[in-house]
């Protein structure tokens, strides 16, 4: 692949705003072969770092792209390493980040964290401003089932590496946990993950579901009920938990339209019934708004520990797959 074709976007990202993507790994080289991967099965599974492209060429291509994007007046909030594989397999990742610092823009890396036990990988990631670590589970058997890691990798060493990283990282640390129906969406499993995440102390812990066709067709997203339960369990241990369930943009933006505001908020986290009533009161609107959103299939009511919550319905493609 030509180096100039590995820079893409900017694409809208709920977490990162306008994100210019850097695909620093040829497709699809990864240390995992996640059952939910939207890129299909891993063709080349490896845990050894190597050089793929010349760092200077990557940096030059990014600089040219940034210039072009600025010329047409488009904003860029982050330069993001989010390749068709695992970005830390690139032994030049740290050098590439350093070369990009001259642009004085924020740099993000979305990693599966499988190599974070290595001091050189932690050093590279420390150069970024924003890092997302994958924490789908802290149970070895479930990890093997979901992430299907390269066979030399060990979960306990990876989790320990994440804790070492959080001790020294000065940027914004986030985590991403994919919830899969019948695999890692039960209360006990979520409690264990919450215990680890409480030690890791991410700025935001994101709860995700697969929103595009997964590598393994039998995989389904966790239900709205299970996602809400996970949110509540994590919310007891962590200060900031958010959904990442397939709706980009407009989160928390007050549009002046109470329906839109409700959908924006509930795509990020569930709302307690009292909070919904308060929002409606401020907007001088009645409960009929909620009934219509439920009837149109945009909102749903879920119960947790005797309390009623309202959350956004999951994106439709996954629901259709779940019905099969
Ligand atoms: S870590 Fe990411 S790229 Fe690798 S298999 Fe999992 S989802 Fe796909």
py3Dmol code that shows the C-alpha trace and the ligand (Angstrom):
import py3Dmol

protein = """\
ATOM      1  CA  UNK A   1       0.000   0.000   0.000  1.00  0.00           C
ATOM      2  CA  UNK A   2       1.315   3.445  -0.886  1.00  0.00           C
ATOM      3  CA  UNK A   3       2.095   5.561   2.162  1.00  0.00           C
ATOM      4  CA  UNK A   4      -0.081   8.441   0.945  1.00  0.00           C
ATOM      5  CA  UNK A   5      -3.126   6.140   0.874  1.00  0.00           C
ATOM      6  CA  UNK A   6      -2.865   5.279   4.561  1.00  0.00           C
ATOM      7  CA  UNK A   7      -4.055   8.670   5.776  1.00  0.00           C
ATOM      8  CA  UNK A   8      -7.838   9.023   5.698  1.00  0.00           C
ATOM      9  CA  UNK A   9     -10.571  11.353   6.808  1.00  0.00           C
ATOM     10  CA  UNK A  10     -11.179  13.470   8.733  1.00  0.00           C
ATOM     11  CA  UNK A  11     -13.998  11.232   9.907  1.00  0.00           C
ATOM     12  CA  UNK A  12     -16.522  12.190  12.629  1.00  0.00           C
ATOM     13  CA  UNK A  13     -15.806  10.436  15.908  1.00  0.00           C
ATOM     14  CA  UNK A  14     -17.909  10.794  19.040  1.00  0.00           C
ATOM     15  CA  UNK A  15     -14.823  10.405  21.195  1.00  0.00           C
ATOM     16  CA  UNK A  16     -12.410  12.492  19.156  1.00  0.00           C
ATOM     17  CA  UNK A  17     -14.455  14.991  17.152  1.00  0.00           C
ATOM     18  CA  UNK A  18     -12.943  15.370  13.654  1.00  0.00           C
ATOM     19  CA  UNK A  19     -10.353  12.638  13.487  1.00  0.00           C
ATOM     20  CA  UNK A  20      -7.731  12.254  10.769  1.00  0.00           C
ATOM     21  CA  UNK A  21      -6.977   8.520  10.628  1.00  0.00           C
ATOM     22  CA  UNK A  22      -3.465   7.072  10.270  1.00  0.00           C
ATOM     23  CA  UNK A  23      -3.476   3.470   9.118  1.00  0.00           C
ATOM     24  CA  UNK A  24       0.096   2.545  10.104  1.00  0.00           C
ATOM     25  CA  UNK A  25      -0.405  -1.246   9.759  1.00  0.00           C
ATOM     26  CA  UNK A  26      -1.002  -3.136   6.488  1.00  0.00           C
ATOM     27  CA  UNK A  27      -4.324  -5.041   6.469  1.00  0.00           C
ATOM     28  CA  UNK A  28      -4.897  -7.076   8.534  1.00  0.00           C
ATOM     29  CA  UNK A  29      -1.990  -7.704  10.862  1.00  0.00           C
ATOM     30  CA  UNK A  30      -3.024  -7.971  14.490  1.00  0.00           C
ATOM     31  CA  UNK A  31      -2.111  -9.690  17.745  1.00  0.00           C
ATOM     32  CA  UNK A  32      -5.803 -10.551  18.261  1.00  0.00           C
ATOM     33  CA  UNK A  33      -8.479 -12.055  16.078  1.00  0.00           C
ATOM     34  CA  UNK A  34     -11.540 -10.699  17.881  1.00  0.00           C
ATOM     35  CA  UNK A  35     -14.785 -12.499  17.106  1.00  0.00           C
ATOM     36  CA  UNK A  36     -16.492  -9.119  16.658  1.00  0.00           C
ATOM     37  CA  UNK A  37     -13.798  -7.527  14.472  1.00  0.00           C
ATOM     38  CA  UNK A  38     -15.372  -5.524  11.665  1.00  0.00           C
ATOM     39  CA  UNK A  39     -12.318  -6.190   9.485  1.00  0.00           C
ATOM     40  CA  UNK A  40     -12.952  -9.936   9.387  1.00  0.00           C
ATOM     41  CA  UNK A  41     -10.638 -12.641  10.662  1.00  0.00           C
ATOM     42  CA  UNK A  42      -6.964 -11.788  11.255  1.00  0.00           C
ATOM     43  CA  UNK A  43      -4.923 -12.891   8.258  1.00  0.00           C
ATOM     44  CA  UNK A  44      -1.574 -12.422   9.964  1.00  0.00           C
ATOM     45  CA  UNK A  45      -1.618 -12.896  13.695  1.00  0.00           C
ATOM     46  CA  UNK A  46       1.621 -11.821  15.366  1.00  0.00           C
ATOM     47  CA  UNK A  47       2.904 -10.396  18.636  1.00  0.00           C
ATOM     48  CA  UNK A  48       6.337  -9.288  17.398  1.00  0.00           C
ATOM     49  CA  UNK A  49       6.840  -5.627  16.575  1.00  0.00           C
ATOM     50  CA  UNK A  50       8.289  -4.729  13.216  1.00  0.00           C
ATOM     51  CA  UNK A  51       8.780  -1.808  10.819  1.00  0.00           C
ATOM     52  CA  UNK A  52       6.081  -1.434   8.166  1.00  0.00           C
ATOM     53  CA  UNK A  53       6.530   2.034   6.616  1.00  0.00           C
ATOM     54  CA  UNK A  54       9.176   4.746   6.786  1.00  0.00           C
ATOM     55  CA  UNK A  55       8.186   7.058   9.690  1.00  0.00           C
ATOM     56  CA  UNK A  56       9.342  10.140   7.741  1.00  0.00           C
ATOM     57  CA  UNK A  57       7.054   9.198   4.846  1.00  0.00           C
ATOM     58  CA  UNK A  58       4.075   8.737   7.167  1.00  0.00           C
ATOM     59  CA  UNK A  59       4.763  12.104   8.822  1.00  0.00           C
ATOM     60  CA  UNK A  60       5.148  13.821   5.443  1.00  0.00           C
ATOM     61  CA  UNK A  61       1.862  12.332   4.184  1.00  0.00           C
ATOM     62  CA  UNK A  62       0.043  13.468   7.321  1.00  0.00           C
ATOM     63  CA  UNK A  63       1.475  16.978   6.957  1.00  0.00           C
ATOM     64  CA  UNK A  64       0.333  17.174   3.318  1.00  0.00           C
ATOM     65  CA  UNK A  65      -3.136  15.922   4.208  1.00  0.00           C
ATOM     66  CA  UNK A  66      -3.469  18.386   7.097  1.00  0.00           C
ATOM     67  CA  UNK A  67      -2.518  21.216   4.706  1.00  0.00           C
ATOM     68  CA  UNK A  68      -5.156  20.090   2.161  1.00  0.00           C
ATOM     69  CA  UNK A  69      -7.861  19.760   4.812  1.00  0.00           C
ATOM     70  CA  UNK A  70      -7.054  23.192   6.236  1.00  0.00           C
ATOM     71  CA  UNK A  71      -7.149  24.746   2.776  1.00  0.00           C
ATOM     72  CA  UNK A  72     -10.785  23.696   2.397  1.00  0.00           C
ATOM     73  CA  UNK A  73     -11.558  25.003   5.874  1.00  0.00           C
ATOM     74  CA  UNK A  74     -12.316  21.646   7.524  1.00  0.00           C
ATOM     75  CA  UNK A  75     -11.358  21.217  11.197  1.00  0.00           C
ATOM     76  CA  UNK A  76      -9.165  18.407  12.570  1.00  0.00           C
ATOM     77  CA  UNK A  77      -9.315  17.719  16.311  1.00  0.00           C
ATOM     78  CA  UNK A  78      -7.067  14.645  16.484  1.00  0.00           C
ATOM     79  CA  UNK A  79      -4.493  12.769  14.426  1.00  0.00           C
ATOM     80  CA  UNK A  80      -5.472   9.195  15.258  1.00  0.00           C
ATOM     81  CA  UNK A  81      -3.551   5.942  14.874  1.00  0.00           C
ATOM     82  CA  UNK A  82      -6.437   3.568  14.178  1.00  0.00           C
ATOM     83  CA  UNK A  83      -5.233   1.071  11.602  1.00  0.00           C
ATOM     84  CA  UNK A  84      -6.547  -2.131  10.002  1.00  0.00           C
ATOM     85  CA  UNK A  85      -4.719  -4.067  12.721  1.00  0.00           C
ATOM     86  CA  UNK A  86      -2.889  -3.338  15.981  1.00  0.00           C
ATOM     87  CA  UNK A  87      -0.991   0.004  15.892  1.00  0.00           C
ATOM     88  CA  UNK A  88       1.606  -0.932  18.534  1.00  0.00           C
ATOM     89  CA  UNK A  89       2.914  -3.740  16.308  1.00  0.00           C
ATOM     90  CA  UNK A  90       4.584  -0.883  14.429  1.00  0.00           C
ATOM     91  CA  UNK A  91       8.040  -0.602  16.004  1.00  0.00           C
ATOM     92  CA  UNK A  92       8.256   3.000  14.730  1.00  0.00           C
ATOM     93  CA  UNK A  93       5.034   4.190  16.395  1.00  0.00           C
ATOM     94  CA  UNK A  94       6.877   6.359  18.960  1.00  0.00           C
ATOM     95  CA  UNK A  95       9.068   7.916  16.287  1.00  0.00           C
ATOM     96  CA  UNK A  96       6.021   8.667  14.123  1.00  0.00           C
ATOM     97  CA  UNK A  97       4.268  10.372  17.042  1.00  0.00           C
ATOM     98  CA  UNK A  98       7.377  12.453  17.714  1.00  0.00           C
ATOM     99  CA  UNK A  99       7.636  13.509  14.078  1.00  0.00           C
ATOM    100  CA  UNK A 100       3.982  14.579  14.123  1.00  0.00           C
ATOM    101  CA  UNK A 101       4.447  16.720  17.254  1.00  0.00           C
ATOM    102  CA  UNK A 102       5.774  19.547  15.054  1.00  0.00           C
ATOM    103  CA  UNK A 103       2.205  19.978  13.756  1.00  0.00           C
ATOM    104  CA  UNK A 104       1.163  20.970  17.274  1.00  0.00           C
ATOM    105  CA  UNK A 105      -1.994  18.844  17.065  1.00  0.00           C
ATOM    106  CA  UNK A 106      -3.385  16.300  19.484  1.00  0.00           C
ATOM    107  CA  UNK A 107      -2.443  12.685  18.796  1.00  0.00           C
ATOM    108  CA  UNK A 108      -4.588   9.666  19.686  1.00  0.00           C
ATOM    109  CA  UNK A 109      -3.894   5.909  19.595  1.00  0.00           C
ATOM    110  CA  UNK A 110      -6.603   3.243  19.708  1.00  0.00           C
ATOM    111  CA  UNK A 111      -4.871   0.031  20.795  1.00  0.00           C
ATOM    112  CA  UNK A 112      -5.944  -3.441  21.888  1.00  0.00           C
ATOM    113  CA  UNK A 113      -3.253  -3.093  24.617  1.00  0.00           C
ATOM    114  CA  UNK A 114      -1.978  -6.636  24.053  1.00  0.00           C
ATOM    115  CA  UNK A 115       1.657  -5.442  23.887  1.00  0.00           C
ATOM    116  CA  UNK A 116       1.463  -2.891  26.709  1.00  0.00           C
ATOM    117  CA  UNK A 117       3.438  -5.225  29.001  1.00  0.00           C
ATOM    118  CA  UNK A 118       6.474  -4.194  26.919  1.00  0.00           C
ATOM    119  CA  UNK A 119       8.319  -1.120  28.244  1.00  0.00           C
ATOM    120  CA  UNK A 120       9.038   0.094  24.689  1.00  0.00           C
ATOM    121  CA  UNK A 121       5.316   0.022  23.820  1.00  0.00           C
ATOM    122  CA  UNK A 122       4.440   1.936  27.003  1.00  0.00           C
ATOM    123  CA  UNK A 123       7.117   4.518  26.149  1.00  0.00           C
ATOM    124  CA  UNK A 124       5.637   4.949  22.663  1.00  0.00           C
ATOM    125  CA  UNK A 125       2.075   5.316  23.940  1.00  0.00           C
ATOM    126  CA  UNK A 126       3.162   7.836  26.576  1.00  0.00           C
ATOM    127  CA  UNK A 127       3.985  10.242  23.758  1.00  0.00           C
ATOM    128  CA  UNK A 128       0.310  10.384  22.696  1.00  0.00           C
ATOM    129  CA  UNK A 129      -2.261  12.816  24.116  1.00  0.00           C
ATOM    130  CA  UNK A 130      -5.167  10.350  24.174  1.00  0.00           C
ATOM    131  CA  UNK A 131      -5.033   6.563  24.386  1.00  0.00           C
ATOM    132  CA  UNK A 132      -7.813   3.979  24.287  1.00  0.00           C
ATOM    133  CA  UNK A 133      -7.130   0.527  25.763  1.00  0.00           C
ATOM    134  CA  UNK A 134      -9.283  -2.521  25.051  1.00  0.00           C
ATOM    135  CA  UNK A 135     -10.649  -4.241  28.172  1.00  0.00           C
ATOM    136  CA  UNK A 136     -13.357  -6.652  27.019  1.00  0.00           C
ATOM    137  CA  UNK A 137     -12.843  -9.014  29.942  1.00  0.00           C
ATOM    138  CA  UNK A 138     -10.429  -9.835  32.754  1.00  0.00           C
ATOM    139  CA  UNK A 139     -11.208 -13.584  32.667  1.00  0.00           C
ATOM    140  CA  UNK A 140      -8.676 -15.692  30.820  1.00  0.00           C
ATOM    141  CA  UNK A 141     -11.102 -18.139  29.220  1.00  0.00           C
ATOM    142  CA  UNK A 142     -13.429 -15.430  28.009  1.00  0.00           C
ATOM    143  CA  UNK A 143     -10.450 -13.406  26.729  1.00  0.00           C
ATOM    144  CA  UNK A 144      -9.339 -16.393  24.659  1.00  0.00           C
ATOM    145  CA  UNK A 145     -12.878 -16.806  23.340  1.00  0.00           C
ATOM    146  CA  UNK A 146     -13.501 -13.154  22.462  1.00  0.00           C
ATOM    147  CA  UNK A 147     -10.098 -11.780  21.503  1.00  0.00           C
ATOM    148  CA  UNK A 148      -8.488 -15.039  20.252  1.00  0.00           C
ATOM    149  CA  UNK A 149      -4.976 -13.752  21.092  1.00  0.00           C
ATOM    150  CA  UNK A 150      -1.687 -14.758  19.490  1.00  0.00           C
ATOM    151  CA  UNK A 151      -0.633 -17.789  21.530  1.00  0.00           C
ATOM    152  CA  UNK A 152       2.406 -16.289  23.290  1.00  0.00           C
ATOM    153  CA  UNK A 153       0.299 -13.528  24.919  1.00  0.00           C
ATOM    154  CA  UNK A 154      -0.795 -13.743  28.567  1.00  0.00           C
ATOM    155  CA  UNK A 155      -3.754 -11.845  29.976  1.00  0.00           C
ATOM    156  CA  UNK A 156      -2.405 -11.278  33.500  1.00  0.00           C
ATOM    157  CA  UNK A 157       0.801  -9.772  32.071  1.00  0.00           C
ATOM    158  CA  UNK A 158      -1.227  -7.498  29.791  1.00  0.00           C
ATOM    159  CA  UNK A 159      -3.459  -6.301  32.661  1.00  0.00           C
ATOM    160  CA  UNK A 160      -0.357  -5.617  34.752  1.00  0.00           C
ATOM    161  CA  UNK A 161       1.112  -3.647  31.829  1.00  0.00           C
ATOM    162  CA  UNK A 162      -2.029  -1.501  31.673  1.00  0.00           C
ATOM    163  CA  UNK A 163      -1.704  -0.660  35.376  1.00  0.00           C
ATOM    164  CA  UNK A 164       1.971   0.282  34.894  1.00  0.00           C
ATOM    165  CA  UNK A 165       0.973   2.482  31.954  1.00  0.00           C
ATOM    166  CA  UNK A 166      -1.715   4.345  33.873  1.00  0.00           C
ATOM    167  CA  UNK A 167       0.805   5.194  36.615  1.00  0.00           C
ATOM    168  CA  UNK A 168       2.968   7.189  34.237  1.00  0.00           C
ATOM    169  CA  UNK A 169       0.666   8.358  31.442  1.00  0.00           C
ATOM    170  CA  UNK A 170      -0.031  12.116  31.527  1.00  0.00           C
ATOM    171  CA  UNK A 171      -2.612  12.241  28.731  1.00  0.00           C
ATOM    172  CA  UNK A 172      -6.252  11.232  28.601  1.00  0.00           C
ATOM    173  CA  UNK A 173      -6.748   7.523  29.198  1.00  0.00           C
ATOM    174  CA  UNK A 174      -9.925   5.806  28.042  1.00  0.00           C
ATOM    175  CA  UNK A 175     -10.988   2.184  27.880  1.00  0.00           C
ATOM    176  CA  UNK A 176     -13.318   0.371  25.542  1.00  0.00           C
ATOM    177  CA  UNK A 177     -15.219  -2.773  26.496  1.00  0.00           C
ATOM    178  CA  UNK A 178     -17.240  -4.635  23.881  1.00  0.00           C
ATOM    179  CA  UNK A 179     -20.300  -6.346  25.327  1.00  0.00           C
ATOM    180  CA  UNK A 180     -21.359  -9.567  23.615  1.00  0.00           C
ATOM    181  CA  UNK A 181     -24.563 -11.431  24.283  1.00  0.00           C
ATOM    182  CA  UNK A 182     -24.108 -14.567  26.380  1.00  0.00           C
ATOM    183  CA  UNK A 183     -20.298 -14.192  26.578  1.00  0.00           C
ATOM    184  CA  UNK A 184     -19.202 -11.248  28.748  1.00  0.00           C
ATOM    185  CA  UNK A 185     -22.492  -9.491  29.514  1.00  0.00           C
ATOM    186  CA  UNK A 186     -23.450 -11.204  32.792  1.00  0.00           C
ATOM    187  CA  UNK A 187     -23.302  -9.410  36.142  1.00  0.00           C
ATOM    188  CA  UNK A 188     -20.423 -11.464  37.603  1.00  0.00           C
ATOM    189  CA  UNK A 189     -18.230 -10.884  34.593  1.00  0.00           C
ATOM    190  CA  UNK A 190     -18.993  -7.157  34.557  1.00  0.00           C
ATOM    191  CA  UNK A 191     -18.236  -6.924  38.311  1.00  0.00           C
ATOM    192  CA  UNK A 192     -14.787  -8.448  37.703  1.00  0.00           C
ATOM    193  CA  UNK A 193     -14.087  -6.049  34.828  1.00  0.00           C
ATOM    194  CA  UNK A 194     -15.343  -3.131  36.956  1.00  0.00           C
ATOM    195  CA  UNK A 195     -12.891  -4.100  39.742  1.00  0.00           C
ATOM    196  CA  UNK A 196      -9.978  -3.917  37.316  1.00  0.00           C
ATOM    197  CA  UNK A 197     -11.179  -0.697  35.672  1.00  0.00           C
ATOM    198  CA  UNK A 198     -11.510   0.901  39.121  1.00  0.00           C
ATOM    199  CA  UNK A 199      -7.790   0.239  39.622  1.00  0.00           C
ATOM    200  CA  UNK A 200      -6.940   1.518  36.145  1.00  0.00           C
ATOM    201  CA  UNK A 201      -8.931   4.756  36.672  1.00  0.00           C
ATOM    202  CA  UNK A 202      -9.553   5.740  33.042  1.00  0.00           C
ATOM    203  CA  UNK A 203     -10.847   9.251  32.380  1.00  0.00           C
ATOM    204  CA  UNK A 204     -13.767   7.610  30.590  1.00  0.00           C
ATOM    205  CA  UNK A 205     -14.701   3.912  30.390  1.00  0.00           C
ATOM    206  CA  UNK A 206     -16.665   3.273  27.214  1.00  0.00           C
ATOM    207  CA  UNK A 207     -19.146   0.440  26.857  1.00  0.00           C
ATOM    208  CA  UNK A 208     -19.432  -0.651  23.251  1.00  0.00           C
ATOM    209  CA  UNK A 209     -21.341  -3.146  21.142  1.00  0.00           C
ATOM    210  CA  UNK A 210     -20.524  -4.326  17.635  1.00  0.00           C
ATOM    211  CA  UNK A 211     -22.339  -2.029  15.225  1.00  0.00           C
ATOM    212  CA  UNK A 212     -20.956  -3.474  11.994  1.00  0.00           C
ATOM    213  CA  UNK A 213     -20.952  -7.091  10.780  1.00  0.00           C
ATOM    214  CA  UNK A 214     -18.645  -9.094  13.090  1.00  0.00           C
ATOM    215  CA  UNK A 215     -15.925 -11.532  11.930  1.00  0.00           C
ATOM    216  CA  UNK A 216     -17.913 -14.390  13.433  1.00  0.00           C
ATOM    217  CA  UNK A 217     -21.516 -14.364  12.241  1.00  0.00           C
ATOM    218  CA  UNK A 218     -22.952 -16.007  15.343  1.00  0.00           C
ATOM    219  CA  UNK A 219     -21.907 -13.069  17.539  1.00  0.00           C
ATOM    220  CA  UNK A 220     -24.634 -10.738  18.801  1.00  0.00           C
ATOM    221  CA  UNK A 221     -24.536  -7.474  20.695  1.00  0.00           C
ATOM    222  CA  UNK A 222     -25.556  -7.524  24.358  1.00  0.00           C
ATOM    223  CA  UNK A 223     -29.182  -6.510  24.917  1.00  0.00           C
ATOM    224  CA  UNK A 224     -30.210  -3.032  26.035  1.00  0.00           C
ATOM    225  CA  UNK A 225     -31.081  -4.514  29.429  1.00  0.00           C
ATOM    226  CA  UNK A 226     -27.584  -6.025  29.793  1.00  0.00           C
ATOM    227  CA  UNK A 227     -25.913  -2.800  28.638  1.00  0.00           C
ATOM    228  CA  UNK A 228     -27.863  -0.789  31.186  1.00  0.00           C
ATOM    229  CA  UNK A 229     -26.935  -3.278  33.929  1.00  0.00           C
ATOM    230  CA  UNK A 230     -23.253  -3.013  32.916  1.00  0.00           C
ATOM    231  CA  UNK A 231     -23.512   0.777  33.005  1.00  0.00           C
ATOM    232  CA  UNK A 232     -24.948   0.711  36.514  1.00  0.00           C
ATOM    233  CA  UNK A 233     -22.313  -1.735  37.823  1.00  0.00           C
ATOM    234  CA  UNK A 234     -19.421   0.242  36.340  1.00  0.00           C
ATOM    235  CA  UNK A 235     -21.002   3.518  37.418  1.00  0.00           C
ATOM    236  CA  UNK A 236     -20.702   2.450  41.080  1.00  0.00           C
ATOM    237  CA  UNK A 237     -16.911   2.060  40.763  1.00  0.00           C
ATOM    238  CA  UNK A 238     -15.962   4.633  38.121  1.00  0.00           C
ATOM    239  CA  UNK A 239     -16.610   8.344  37.833  1.00  0.00           C
ATOM    240  CA  UNK A 240     -17.202   8.466  34.097  1.00  0.00           C
ATOM    241  CA  UNK A 241     -18.852   5.701  32.057  1.00  0.00           C
ATOM    242  CA  UNK A 242     -20.316   6.253  28.604  1.00  0.00           C
ATOM    243  CA  UNK A 243     -21.941   4.231  25.870  1.00  0.00           C
ATOM    244  CA  UNK A 244     -20.368   3.828  22.475  1.00  0.00           C
ATOM    245  CA  UNK A 245     -23.247   2.143  20.768  1.00  0.00           C
ATOM    246  CA  UNK A 246     -23.112   3.407  17.245  1.00  0.00           C
ATOM    247  CA  UNK A 247     -24.415   6.955  17.379  1.00  0.00           C
ATOM    248  CA  UNK A 248     -21.852   9.582  16.463  1.00  0.00           C
ATOM    249  CA  UNK A 249     -22.044  13.301  17.078  1.00  0.00           C
ATOM    250  CA  UNK A 250     -24.414  15.644  18.822  1.00  0.00           C
ATOM    251  CA  UNK A 251     -23.810  14.075  22.246  1.00  0.00           C
ATOM    252  CA  UNK A 252     -24.978  16.494  24.927  1.00  0.00           C
ATOM    253  CA  UNK A 253     -25.527  19.222  22.352  1.00  0.00           C
ATOM    254  CA  UNK A 254     -28.630  21.066  23.369  1.00  0.00           C
ATOM    255  CA  UNK A 255     -30.570  21.488  20.167  1.00  0.00           C
ATOM    256  CA  UNK A 256     -33.549  23.222  21.716  1.00  0.00           C
ATOM    257  CA  UNK A 257     -35.560  20.249  20.466  1.00  0.00           C
ATOM    258  CA  UNK A 258     -36.442  18.058  23.435  1.00  0.00           C
ATOM    259  CA  UNK A 259     -36.729  14.856  21.343  1.00  0.00           C
ATOM    260  CA  UNK A 260     -33.254  15.372  19.888  1.00  0.00           C
ATOM    261  CA  UNK A 261     -31.842  16.232  23.308  1.00  0.00           C
ATOM    262  CA  UNK A 262     -33.278  13.054  24.816  1.00  0.00           C
ATOM    263  CA  UNK A 263     -31.849  10.927  22.007  1.00  0.00           C
ATOM    264  CA  UNK A 264     -28.427  12.605  22.268  1.00  0.00           C
ATOM    265  CA  UNK A 265     -28.201  12.093  26.002  1.00  0.00           C
ATOM    266  CA  UNK A 266     -29.520   8.511  26.018  1.00  0.00           C
ATOM    267  CA  UNK A 267     -27.084   7.469  23.304  1.00  0.00           C
ATOM    268  CA  UNK A 268     -24.310   8.265  25.814  1.00  0.00           C
ATOM    269  CA  UNK A 269     -25.882   6.980  29.028  1.00  0.00           C
ATOM    270  CA  UNK A 270     -29.286   5.880  30.366  1.00  0.00           C
ATOM    271  CA  UNK A 271     -31.471   8.513  32.010  1.00  0.00           C
ATOM    272  CA  UNK A 272     -33.361   7.964  35.252  1.00  0.00           C
ATOM    273  CA  UNK A 273     -37.086   8.589  35.010  1.00  0.00           C
ATOM    274  CA  UNK A 274     -36.792  11.637  37.317  1.00  0.00           C
ATOM    275  CA  UNK A 275     -34.145  13.159  35.035  1.00  0.00           C
ATOM    276  CA  UNK A 276     -36.362  12.615  31.990  1.00  0.00           C
ATOM    277  CA  UNK A 277     -39.297  14.277  33.759  1.00  0.00           C
ATOM    278  CA  UNK A 278     -37.097  17.230  34.735  1.00  0.00           C
ATOM    279  CA  UNK A 279     -35.857  17.684  31.148  1.00  0.00           C
ATOM    280  CA  UNK A 280     -39.439  17.591  29.852  1.00  0.00           C
ATOM    281  CA  UNK A 281     -40.526  20.087  32.495  1.00  0.00           C
ATOM    282  CA  UNK A 282     -37.786  22.543  31.505  1.00  0.00           C
ATOM    283  CA  UNK A 283     -38.757  22.177  27.854  1.00  0.00           C
ATOM    284  CA  UNK A 284     -42.427  22.636  28.755  1.00  0.00           C
ATOM    285  CA  UNK A 285     -43.179  19.276  27.101  1.00  0.00           C
ATOM    286  CA  UNK A 286     -45.327  16.358  28.207  1.00  0.00           C
ATOM    287  CA  UNK A 287     -44.835  12.607  28.649  1.00  0.00           C
ATOM    288  CA  UNK A 288     -46.313  12.094  25.157  1.00  0.00           C
ATOM    289  CA  UNK A 289     -42.820  12.876  23.783  1.00  0.00           C
ATOM    290  CA  UNK A 290     -41.466   9.758  25.501  1.00  0.00           C
ATOM    291  CA  UNK A 291     -44.394   7.616  24.374  1.00  0.00           C
ATOM    292  CA  UNK A 292     -43.793   8.676  20.772  1.00  0.00           C
ATOM    293  CA  UNK A 293     -40.049   7.964  20.954  1.00  0.00           C
ATOM    294  CA  UNK A 294     -40.801   4.502  22.356  1.00  0.00           C
ATOM    295  CA  UNK A 295     -43.511   3.845  19.766  1.00  0.00           C
ATOM    296  CA  UNK A 296     -41.161   4.889  16.938  1.00  0.00           C
ATOM    297  CA  UNK A 297     -38.563   2.425  18.240  1.00  0.00           C
ATOM    298  CA  UNK A 298     -35.989   5.093  19.171  1.00  0.00           C
ATOM    299  CA  UNK A 299     -36.114   4.814  22.946  1.00  0.00           C
ATOM    300  CA  UNK A 300     -36.765   2.017  25.385  1.00  0.00           C
ATOM    301  CA  UNK A 301     -37.570   1.628  29.047  1.00  0.00           C
ATOM    302  CA  UNK A 302     -35.344  -0.648  31.158  1.00  0.00           C
ATOM    303  CA  UNK A 303     -35.476  -1.549  34.845  1.00  0.00           C
ATOM    304  CA  UNK A 304     -32.511  -1.818  37.191  1.00  0.00           C
ATOM    305  CA  UNK A 305     -32.860  -2.508  40.921  1.00  0.00           C
ATOM    306  CA  UNK A 306     -36.443  -1.296  40.974  1.00  0.00           C
ATOM    307  CA  UNK A 307     -35.631   1.952  39.177  1.00  0.00           C
ATOM    308  CA  UNK A 308     -36.796   2.878  35.696  1.00  0.00           C
ATOM    309  CA  UNK A 309     -34.302   4.104  33.103  1.00  0.00           C
ATOM    310  CA  UNK A 310     -34.656   5.250  29.518  1.00  0.00           C
ATOM    311  CA  UNK A 311     -32.025   4.445  26.927  1.00  0.00           C
ATOM    312  CA  UNK A 312     -31.554   4.713  23.201  1.00  0.00           C
ATOM    313  CA  UNK A 313     -32.451   1.600  21.249  1.00  0.00           C
ATOM    314  CA  UNK A 314     -29.512  -0.171  19.664  1.00  0.00           C
ATOM    315  CA  UNK A 315     -28.717   0.444  15.979  1.00  0.00           C
ATOM    316  CA  UNK A 316     -30.983  -1.607  13.712  1.00  0.00           C
ATOM    317  CA  UNK A 317     -28.510  -3.837  11.785  1.00  0.00           C
ATOM    318  CA  UNK A 318     -27.507  -5.581  15.016  1.00  0.00           C
ATOM    319  CA  UNK A 319     -31.127  -5.995  16.084  1.00  0.00           C
ATOM    320  CA  UNK A 320     -31.925  -7.718  12.795  1.00  0.00           C
ATOM    321  CA  UNK A 321     -29.005 -10.040  13.250  1.00  0.00           C
ATOM    322  CA  UNK A 322     -30.122 -10.816  16.781  1.00  0.00           C
ATOM    323  CA  UNK A 323     -33.516 -11.936  15.480  1.00  0.00           C
ATOM    324  CA  UNK A 324     -32.003 -14.580  13.186  1.00  0.00           C
TER     325      UNK A 324
END
"""
ligand_1 = """\
8
LIG
S -7.802 -5.904 18.091
Fe -9.002 -4.621 16.731
S -8.155 -5.026 14.675
Fe -7.412 -6.644 16.017
S -8.883 -8.295 15.736
Fe -9.552 -7.106 17.528
S -10.996 -5.615 16.746
Fe -9.858 -6.432 14.971
"""
view = py3Dmol.view(width=600, height=400)
view.addModel(protein, "pdb")
view.setStyle({"model": 0}, {"cartoon": {"style": "trace"}})
view.addModel(ligand_1, "xyz")
view.setStyle({"model": 1}, {"stick": {}})
view.zoomTo()
view.show()
